[in-house]
């Protein structure tokens, strides 16, 4: 997703370059971006029994798929933030609901910080970065989702005032890397 999006953006720069090869490269970039988008649309959108059509995290070309989201960027949660899809896109909104639910195997829910984690730090490690992406992709007009996430992030610093890479969803003193 991210590669397609940024190929498209780079092609806009490339088309302004006054060189014989620039036009050819511009078209190659646009063609590749379109092929990636077609692949994602044709093979990367799957039907989830609770959420309907969602983006799969991975597909293998043989019919298998990995339904999850990871806290790091790029992520499925960040697809609208990156500009790959509109924040109002139905598949994205369904994917966002999935990613922020217990159906996502890396959704970590606890008293300290409920956020997406990932396989990198082990079970129960929520990533404040995922909370930040959640805030930036929120369509909650009341602002309650963003306020709750900011409060959770601020309360997950173990008194250091620094955002950590990962925080145990249940234990504020169990964290990795202070930033």
C-alpha positions as CSV (number, residue, x, y, z in Angstrom):
1,X,0.0,0.0,0.0
2,X,2.6,2.5,1.1
3,X,4.8,1.7,-1.9
4,X,2.0,2.3,-4.3
5,X,1.0,5.5,-2.7
6,X,4.5,6.9,-2.7
7,X,5.2,5.8,-6.3
8,X,2.2,7.8,-7.3
9,X,3.5,10.8,-5.4
10,X,7.0,10.4,-6.8
11,X,5.6,10.2,-10.3
12,X,4.2,13.7,-9.9
13,X,7.7,15.0,-9.2
14,X,9.3,12.9,-12.0
15,X,6.9,14.3,-14.6
16,X,8.2,17.8,-14.0
17,X,11.8,16.8,-14.7
18,X,13.1,17.9,-18.1
19,X,15.0,14.9,-19.2
20,X,14.3,12.4,-22.0
21,X,14.0,9.4,-19.6
22,X,11.7,11.2,-17.1
23,X,8.6,10.6,-19.2
24,X,9.3,6.9,-19.5
25,X,10.1,6.6,-15.8
26,X,7.0,8.5,-14.8
27,X,4.8,6.1,-16.8
28,X,6.7,3.1,-15.3
29,X,6.1,4.4,-11.8
30,X,2.4,5.0,-12.4
31,X,2.0,1.6,-14.1
32,X,3.7,-0.2,-11.1
33,X,1.5,1.7,-8.6
34,X,-1.6,0.8,-10.5
35,X,-0.6,-2.8,-10.6
36,X,0.0,-2.9,-6.9
37,X,-3.4,-1.3,-6.3
38,X,-5.0,-3.8,-8.5
39,X,-3.3,-6.7,-6.7
40,X,-4.4,-5.3,-3.3
41,X,-7.9,-4.8,-4.5
42,X,-8.2,-8.3,-6.1
43,X,-6.3,-10.4,-3.6
44,X,-5.8,-8.3,-0.4
45,X,-9.5,-7.5,0.4
46,X,-11.1,-10.5,2.1
47,X,-14.5,-11.0,3.8
48,X,-14.4,-11.1,7.6
49,X,-17.4,-12.8,9.3
50,X,-17.9,-9.9,11.7
51,X,-16.6,-6.8,9.8
52,X,-17.3,-7.6,6.2
53,X,-14.7,-6.7,3.6
54,X,-11.3,-5.8,5.1
55,X,-7.7,-5.5,4.0
56,X,-5.7,-8.6,4.9
57,X,-2.3,-7.9,6.4
58,X,-0.7,-10.5,4.1
59,X,-1.8,-12.9,1.4
60,X,0.4,-15.5,-0.2
61,X,-1.1,-15.9,-3.7
62,X,-2.3,-19.4,-2.9
63,X,-5.4,-18.5,-1.0
64,X,-4.0,-18.2,2.5
65,X,-4.2,-14.9,4.3
66,X,-3.0,-13.4,7.6
67,X,-5.7,-11.3,9.3
68,X,-4.0,-9.0,11.8
69,X,-2.5,-5.6,12.1
70,X,0.8,-4.6,13.5
71,X,1.6,-1.4,15.5
72,X,4.5,-0.3,13.4
73,X,4.2,1.8,10.3
74,X,3.1,1.1,7.6
75,X,0.1,-0.6,9.1
76,X,-3.4,-1.2,7.9
77,X,-4.6,1.3,10.5
78,X,-2.4,3.9,8.8
79,X,-3.6,3.3,5.3
80,X,-5.8,6.4,5.3
81,X,-3.1,8.5,7.1
82,X,-0.6,7.5,4.3
83,X,-3.2,8.6,1.7
84,X,-3.6,5.1,0.2
85,X,-7.4,5.3,0.8
86,X,-9.9,7.8,1.9
87,X,-10.6,7.8,5.6
88,X,-14.2,7.3,4.6
89,X,-13.5,4.2,2.5
90,X,-15.8,1.3,3.5
91,X,-13.1,-1.3,3.4
92,X,-10.7,0.9,5.4
93,X,-13.3,1.7,8.0
94,X,-14.1,-2.1,8.4
95,X,-10.4,-2.8,8.6
96,X,-10.0,-0.1,11.3
97,X,-12.7,-1.6,13.4
98,X,-11.1,-5.1,13.0
99,X,-7.6,-3.8,13.9
100,X,-8.9,-2.1,17.0
101,X,-10.8,-5.2,18.2
102,X,-10.0,-8.5,19.9
103,X,-10.3,-10.2,16.4
104,X,-6.9,-8.7,15.7
105,X,-4.5,-11.1,17.5
106,X,-2.2,-8.2,18.2
107,X,-4.8,-6.0,19.9
108,X,-3.6,-5.6,23.5
109,X,-6.3,-4.6,25.9
110,X,-5.6,-3.6,29.5
111,X,-5.9,-1.0,32.2
112,X,-2.7,0.8,31.2
113,X,-2.9,1.1,27.5
114,X,-5.2,-0.6,25.0
115,X,-3.6,-0.5,21.6
116,X,-2.2,-2.6,18.8
117,X,1.0,-4.4,19.5
118,X,2.9,-6.9,17.4
119,X,5.0,-9.9,17.3
120,X,8.2,-7.9,17.9
121,X,7.9,-7.4,21.7
122,X,5.7,-10.4,22.7
123,X,2.3,-10.7,24.2
124,X,0.6,-7.9,26.1
125,X,2.9,-5.1,24.8
126,X,0.8,-2.3,23.4
127,X,2.5,0.3,21.3
128,X,1.8,4.0,22.0
129,X,2.7,4.6,18.3
130,X,-0.5,2.7,17.4
131,X,-2.5,4.9,19.7
132,X,-1.1,8.0,18.0
133,X,-2.1,6.5,14.6
134,X,-5.5,5.8,16.0
135,X,-5.8,9.4,17.1
136,X,-4.7,10.7,13.7
137,X,-7.2,8.4,11.8
138,X,-10.1,9.0,14.2
139,X,-13.4,10.2,12.6
140,X,-15.0,10.6,16.0
141,X,-16.5,14.1,15.8
142,X,-17.0,14.3,19.6
143,X,-13.2,13.9,20.1
144,X,-13.8,11.3,22.9
145,X,-11.7,8.7,21.1
146,X,-8.7,11.0,20.8
147,X,-9.0,12.3,24.3
148,X,-9.1,8.8,25.7
149,X,-6.1,7.8,23.7
150,X,-4.0,10.9,24.7
151,X,-4.9,10.3,28.3
152,X,-3.8,6.6,28.0
153,X,-0.5,7.5,26.3
154,X,0.3,10.2,29.0
155,X,-0.5,7.7,31.8
156,X,1.6,5.0,30.2
157,X,5.0,6.8,30.6
158,X,5.8,5.3,34.0
159,X,6.3,8.8,35.3
160,X,9.1,9.6,32.9
161,X,7.1,11.7,30.5
162,X,8.4,9.8,27.6
163,X,6.6,7.7,25.1
164,X,7.8,4.1,25.1
165,X,8.1,1.7,22.2
166,X,5.9,-0.8,23.9
167,X,4.1,-0.9,27.2
168,X,2.6,-3.8,29.0
169,X,-1.2,-3.3,28.7
170,X,-1.5,-4.2,32.4
171,X,1.7,-3.0,34.0
172,X,2.9,0.6,33.5
173,X,6.4,-0.4,34.9
174,X,6.9,-3.0,32.1
175,X,8.0,-1.1,29.0
176,X,10.6,-1.1,26.3
177,X,12.7,1.8,24.9
178,X,11.9,5.3,26.1
179,X,11.8,7.8,23.2
